[in-house]
Amino acid sequence: MSGVDVSIALPEDETPGELIKGYFTLMRAFGWDLYVTSHCTLRESLGPQWFAARISELKDSDPKNWRPNHRFEPQDPGVILRDYIHEQDSPYLSVFGGQFQKQTAAKKILATRNTWFHFGDDPTTAQLEEAAKVLRGFVQSSDMHIAGRIDALIERLSDLRTGRYPADAVPSSPAPVPTVTEPAPLDAPEDLPRPSIGGTWVGPIPELRYRITRAGDVVHPETMESVSPRVTGDFADKVRAWTAVEPRGRELWIDTDGAVGGFIGATPRLLGYLGPDPEGDIARGFFTPHFYAVDGDEIADLDSGEHRKTPFAQGLADGAMLRVTTYGDVLVIGDTDGIERVATVTAAGWFPGHLS
């Protein structure tokens, strides 16, 4: 098994930034725990690709609520909980049970998630503590893995509310400094499927590092042999997509299944594949820094004001906001619907320099 980081940041004070940091990492850890717990149960009966199969089934049977071009990530707690709450044939009922209290807790978790990310009033310590306690009950009753981490968050929030943290008083004699043990990562099964391109790498990282040359090639560090003969499709386009956000040290690794990875900052990321990309990947790679809006039958770049006529603009609502990924996936960014792909463009067919 390999580890997935499910650390939860403990707020240092009661300012909005610190509380949002705590909530974001709490939900990230909960999402991964939901996914890994579900995977360990469902892979036995449904196979290791059970999540992709389930999403495909939902898109086919209910495209209104599970939109075909929408991106659904398994570690997004909203995806699993929504299925668990609303779908009568949900496989998650066999994982978490169908008890009234459990489903009520899931509904509370979803509702709280929606309110936290639609910024109105500043969040409060009491609100975060309440959210953490609801999550703690769900996790504990489901035999999940992060209950201890949530307990540490609840304790910190209680100490903040009561003034026990941070301690203002200076002791007359030095107090012993407790040893803090960093929690171990959550064990992830070796057959956990790959994330979407751009997602955090899950699984062992190969030791061999391929070099990215200034000429736009990727070569073996010892033989200097190019990987281009192993690539399906246009090699230059592949390399451009893998390196649009420059990997740390200009180095990549390649796993036995052809998955290409690299460190983006301190985080190992899946950057693409030697072969074809998975068909279900809706938003591959990373967002470019550009923002666009639909203006009639044209797309407008918000920064320059430049317009470009595209065939897909006519089917979109006027004023709709768009982003484009480093792979050329064009995404509508909705207020409530998340992200949905409406087209894929090439560097030659898009705004000059935006996908170079």
Secondary structure, 3 states (H helix, E strand, C coil): CEEECCCCCCCCCCCHHHHHHHHHHHHHHHHHHHHHHHHHHHHHHHCCCHHHHHHHHHHHHCCCCCCCCECCCCCCHHHHHHHHHHCCCCCCHHHHCCCHHHHHHHHHHHHHHHHHCCCCCCCCHHHHHHHHHHHHHHHHHCCCCCHHHHHHHHHHHHHHHHCCCCCCCCCCCCCCCCCCCCCCCEEECCCCCCCCCCCECCCCCCCCCEEECCCCCEECCCCCCECHHHCCCCHHHHHHHHHCCCCHHHEEEECCCCEEEEEECCEEEEEEECCCCCCCCCCCCCECCCCEEEECCEEEECCCCCEEECHHHHHCCCCCEEEEECCCEEEEECCCCCEEEEEECCCCCCCCCCCC
